[in-house]
Amino acid sequence: MMEPIRKPSINDLYYLPQVDSTNSWAKQHLDAFGPIGAVYTTDQTAGRGRLGRQWQGAPGQMLCITVVVKSPLAQPATLSLFSSLATANLLRDYYGLDCRIKWPNDLLIGGKKVVGILCEGIPEVHAWLCGIGINLAQPQRYFDDLDLPHATSLALAGARVDPEADPERLAGTLTDFGFDRALYHYETDGFAVCREEYKARCINLGRHVTYDGGAGQAVDIDEEGNLVVQEDGSGLRRVFTGEVSVQGIYGAL
């Protein structure tokens, strides 16, 4: 295992030249972090996404970061939604890109996935891990070779990405401002503090969606972070777990 490199930051920020998974490393080194901190790499060899999917690495061309939050959050089940909004705001401020959110936490540009997020909880010690993978500079052939027609990178979306300098800058800003400052209200008040901003970015709303056991039009995100669906030929249903397909996104009909 390579030794972590401490980076300048308001909070505890570590860089690993290579690691199997930033979430796994953070879980094994919780004592290295204060209330807020992060570990990041540009070479993750065994990352994973939601529902156990493998997150394919691209050494030097993507940022993998785990933000560690040590706080008794009022509403931890909505942390992935908070994380997606914090990341979307970061990419807007740095690159001028308008990312949309596919509920609960995929970030899309032009209908293609550019960021994936996996949050894990260690409730017995009030610790939460927000694993975030950002496609920075992969060329189109990278996605073609992996048969990923619905994925893209910031560079392909027109951003001027510096793969050498941007990972540290993004990691530091996300940790110190995207999470630390924004958590002042979220940790006590929950999703309500960012709900309207999240809804404005959510690509599901107003579209037909399908999920395990039903289908209908997505009409709202409620105070608990549930996707509220007007089911076809039925009433309202609140969805919080599982895979949701959105008409027109990732090839869904």
N, C-alpha and C positions, 0 to 999 in steps of 0.2 A: 504494500500500500504506500503510495507517495505521500510525503508529508504535506500538510496544508500550509499555504502561505497566507499570512495575515495581511489584509489590505486596509488602506486608510478609509475610515468610515466612522460615522457617529456611533454606530452599533458594531457588533461582532460580525465581521465579514471575512470569509475564508475562500481562497481559491485552490482548487485541486487540478493539476495538469491533466489527470485522468482518474476516473472513478467508475465503479460499476453502476452506482445509483446515488445521486445526491440525497434522496430521501433516506436511503439505507444508512449512508454515512452520518447524516444528521441525527438519525435515531440512535446510532451507536455512540454519538459524541454530544449528547444533550447538555452535559456539564460545561461544554465550551461556549455556550450561548447564555446571554442575559435575557431580559424580557423579549427583545427582538434581535434577530440575527439572521445570517444566511450563509450558505455555502454554494459555490457555483463552479462550473467547469465548462469547457468547450469540447470535451471528449468523454462522453458517457457511454459505457459499453453494455449496460444491461438495464436500461430504463424501461419503465412500463407506464401505460396510461390507464384510463378508466376501463373497468370490466376485465382487467388483467391483460390488456393488449400490450404487445411490445412496442416501445417507442424507439424507432430505428435511429441510431446515432449517425452523425456526419461530422467527424473530427474537424475542429477549427471553423465550422460553418454554422454552428448553432450554439445557443446559450441554454444550458440546463442549470437551474437554480432552485434551491429549496429554501424558502423563508421559514424560519422557526419562530413561532409565537408562543410565549409562555404566559398565559393569562387565562383566568376563569371566564371565558367568553360567555356572554349572555345568550348567544344563539349560534353555537358552533356549526350547526348543520348547514348554515348559509355561508360558511367561510369560502367555499369554492366560488360562489357568485361574487362575493366581495373581491376575491383574488382576480377574477377575470376582469372586473371593472378597473381595478388598480393597474393591471397590466395594459389594458386598452388605453387608459389615460397616459401611461408612460410612452407607449408607441406613438400616440398622437403628438405628445409634446416633443419627442425626439425626432420623429420622422415626418410629421404632418399627415399620418395615415389614419383614416377613419375605419377602425376595426369594428365589425359587428359581432355580437355574441350569440352563438347558438346555445340555447339553454341546455345545461346549466353553465358550462364554462369553456367551450371551444371559442377561439377568436378566429374570425374569418375576414379575408380581404377579397373582394370580388367573388364571393361565394366559395372560396377555397380556404382550407384550414392553414393557419400560420402559427397558432399557439395551442398547446394542449396543457391541461392542468389536472393534477391529482393531489387532493388534500387527504391527509391521514391524521387521526387523532390518537393521542396517548393520554386519555382522560384522567388516569390515576395520578398523573403529575401535572395536569392542566397544561399540556403541551400539544401544539398543533403544527403539522408540517404541510407546507404548501409547495408542492413540486410543480415547477413551471418550465416548459420546454418551448423555446422560441426559435423558429426557423429564420436564421439571419441571412445567409448568403448562398444557399444551395442553388446550383444551376438547374435548369429544366430537365436536363438529362438524368440528374439524380432521382427526381420523382418518376420520370419515365422508366428508368431501369428497375425501380421498385414497384412499378404498377400502382402509383399513387396519383391518379388523375385529379383528385379533389384536394390536393395539398399544394402549397406554394411557400415562397420565402419572401422576406421583406425586400431583398434585392430585386427579385422578379416583379414585385409590386411597384418598383420605381424608387425605393428608398436608397439613399447613398450610405451604404453600410461599410464600416471599417472593421473587418473581422478581428483585427489586432487590438484596437482600442475600445470598441463599443461594448464588449462583454463586461469589462470592469465598470465602465460608466453606467451601463444599464443596471447591473447588479447593485451597485451602491445607491443609485437613485431610487430604485424600486424598494430597497430595504429601508432607507432612511426617510423617504417621503411617501412613496406609494402605500407602504404598510404602516410605518411608525406613526406618522402624523395622522393619517386617516383612521388609525385604530383608536384614537382618543375617544371618539364618539361611538364607533362601531362596537367596541368591546363591551360597552354598557347598554347601548340602545339597540344593537342588532341591525338587521337588514333594513329596517325602516329608514335609516339615515341615508341610504344610497338607492333605495328602491326605485324612485322615479328616474334617476339617472340610468340605472340598469335597464329599466323598461324601454327607455329611449334608444338604447343600443341593441335590444334583443330582437333578433331576426325572426324568431318564432311567431311573434304576435301578429295577428291578422292573417296567418297562413294555416293551411290544413296540415295537421300532424297525425302521425300514427305511432302507436306504442303498444306494448304488450297488453292485450285485452281491450283495445279500443282505438277510436279515431275521431277526429273532429277539428274544429277551428280553435286555435290558441287565442284566448281573449285577454289574459291578464297574468301577472306574476303577483301572488298574494304576499301578505306580510311575513309568511314563513318561508318564502322562496319557492313555493310550489308553482308549477305551471298549471294555470287554470284553463280547462278545455271545455268548450261547448260541444258535447259529444253528438255525433251524427244521430239524429232521431231520438235523442235522449236529453238528459239534463247536464248540469255542470259536473266536472270531475277534476279533482286536484291530483296532479302527478308529481312525485318527488324523486323516485328512483327509476332505474332502468333506461333503456335506449329509446330515444324519441327521434323519429325521422320527420323531416320538414319538407313539404312539397317545394321542389325547385332547388333544394340544397343537397349536395353530395349525390346528385343523380336521382333523388327520390321523386316519384311521380305523384 
